[in-house]
Amino acid sequence: AGALTGAALVLASGCQLVGSLGADAAARADLGPPFETVPPAWLETPPEPADAPITEPGALARFALPSGLRGIALTDRRLPYLVVGVAVRRGAGAEPVEHAGLAAYTAELLERGAGERDALALATLVDGIGASLSTGADWDSMSVRVGGLSSDVDVLFEVLADVVLRPRFDADEAARAKAEMLAGLEQSKDDPGTLIGWHAARAVYGDHRYGTPSGGSLETVARLDRALARAFHERVFVANDAIVFAAGDIAHDDFRERVERAFGSWRAGEVLPDAPAPPARLPGERRVVVVDEPDLGQARIVVAHEGLARSDDRRIPAAVMNDIVGGGGFSSRLMQSVRSEAGLTYGVWSGFALRRQPGPFYVETFTQVPQARQAIDLVLTELRRIRDEAPAADEVARAKSLRVGSFGLGLETSASVVGALVDLDVAGLPDDALDTFRGRVRAVDVEAVAEMGRTLVHPDRAAIVVLGPASELVPQLEDLGPVDVVAP
């Protein structure tokens, strides 16, 4: 009550207080140095982010076991907390197209019972020590993470080893997980953002694995069962294609000893092939697709074509180029053109979906149905502009500053740093790629950005996919090319 009363008094007297401070400041300005020479802190130029190793000296350790299992540990003693996990270098990209969603389904089943514990017993054990257990799958990897108090390190490793090496794949849990995935896919059909993404992927990649969502479709998930999940786990979870990692309150030697005890018997195996590379040009010519949703008053729009692989050497200048076009938030050209000047949308963005094989480059936005063509024309204009004209030096400088300055925001915890290091390993990138990132961004010049625009942006043969009422959209789009109308 006292704190609330004090706050109320401050608010009530705020005007008088500010006025008093202003008078005092004016009085101090007559006193001479140092009062009149100290600028407000928010007007000072911030220091450049340092080019330095991401981790403190001695905090990071790496090793490999004879089986090929790689280990990464980042010691951080600031809190009595520990995250341990395992990642394997295969994910949805390694699935057969007819079983799309198998990696996600397998990952879901991993945490639904392992070792001697069924799903309830495993959850009870984890919850009982205030820990967390998570599993996941993306295009290029699958992972298991366990986090909790470092004093419970024995239980954390026990759970991790059981889930990674001894999942149960119980029949009732397999049926329940499949039903939940199907229900989720059915529900996602009502989300315009998700639905347009599915159809854009199909328009660009067709029958390639990337043409079907990483979580599968209603048709492919309906084919899944626990036998397929068990077989996929056995093929993907091999020691020589895995990384075991830790972040937090643990010594390097202790971590390695525990890894050897828990995973020393994990055998190497044949590494499952990943998805084949898609064609270099996708689509080969412009495609216009309308996904007919008669009841929508707002059109969702995607313009997309082939992009880059995660390991492509051009990824840094390409990212700077993309920040200028549509990845740089309110400072990007697309945001200025489509939102600020034309007032057609609240948001528009572009990006490269980096995967082991080249993922798409895309622009996505939304607007009122009658203005769909106007928005598309503005998007195509900006894509042609970055392709045909070199950007100004100050644009490149701002994009580089944004990318360098925001880099550390994703590395604020030891767990996020280790996650980024694991991602580098999965992608086959150099171990020091985080340490050298800022310097490589600063080295990008105007010509490098212009070259990325000339070689990586192809508006005249992109897929243009629009979600909304076909009766209103098709007449707007017919002169862009033949229009295919498809059901949601």
HELIX and SHEET records of a PDB file:
HELIX    1   1 GLY A    2  ALA A   12  1                                  11    
HELIX    2   2 GLY A   14  ALA A   29  1                                  16    
HELIX    3   3 PHE A   35  THR A   37  5                                   3    
HELIX    4   4 ALA A   41  LEU A   43  5                                   3    
HELIX    5   5 ALA A   92  ALA A   94  5                                   3    
HELIX    6   6 VAL A   97  HIS A   99  5                                   3    
HELIX    7   7 LEU A  102  LEU A  110  1                                   9    
HELIX    8   8 ALA A  119  GLY A  128  1                                  10    
HELIX    9   9 SER A  150  ASP A  152  5                                   3    
HELIX   10  10 VAL A  153  LEU A  165  1                                  13    
HELIX   11  11 ALA A  171  SER A  188  1                                  18    
HELIX   12  12 PRO A  192  TYR A  205  1                                  14    
HELIX   13  13 ARG A  209  GLY A  211  5                                   3    
HELIX   14  14 LEU A  218  VAL A  221  1                                   4    
HELIX   15  15 ARG A  226  VAL A  236  1                                  11    
HELIX   16  16 ALA A  239  ASP A  241  5                                   3    
HELIX   17  17 HIS A  252  PHE A  263  1                                  12    
HELIX   18  18 ARG A  315  ASN A  322  1                                   8    
HELIX   19  19 ASP A  323  GLY A  327  3                                   5    
HELIX   20  20 GLY A  329  SER A  331  5                                   3    
HELIX   21  21 ARG A  333  LEU A  334  1                                   2    
HELIX   22  22 MET A  335  GLU A  341  3                                   7    
HELIX   23  23 VAL A  369  GLN A  371  5                                   3    
HELIX   24  24 ALA A  372  ASP A  388  1                                  17    
HELIX   25  25 ALA A  393  SER A  406  1                                  14    
HELIX   26  26 PHE A  407  GLY A  410  5                                   4    
HELIX   27  27 SER A  414  ALA A  427  1                                  14    
HELIX   28  28 PHE A  437  ARG A  442  1                                   6    
HELIX   29  29 VAL A  446  LEU A  456  1                                  11    
HELIX   30  30 PRO A  459  ARG A  461  5                                   3    
HELIX   31  31 ALA A  470  LEU A  477  1                                   8    
HELIX   32  32 GLU A  478  LEU A  480  5                                   3    
SHEET    1   A 6 LEU A  60  ALA A  64  0                                        
SHEET    2   A 6 ARG A  70  THR A  75 -1                                        
SHEET    3   A 6 ALA A 242  GLY A 248  1                                        
SHEET    4   A 6 TYR A  81  VAL A  88 -1                                        
SHEET    5   A 6 MET A 142  LEU A 149 -1                                        
SHEET    6   A 6 SER A 132  ALA A 137 -1                                        
SHEET    1   B 2 GLY A 113  ALA A 114  0                                        
SHEET    2   B 2 ARG A 117  ASP A 118 -1                                        
SHEET    1   C 6 VAL A 348  PHE A 352  0                                        
SHEET    2   C 6 PRO A 360  GLN A 368 -1                                        
SHEET    3   C 6 GLN A 298  GLU A 306 -1                                        
SHEET    4   C 6 ALA A 463  GLY A 468 -1                                        
SHEET    5   C 6 ARG A 287  ASP A 292  1                                        
SHEET    6   C 6 VAL A 483  VAL A 486  1                                        
END                                                                             
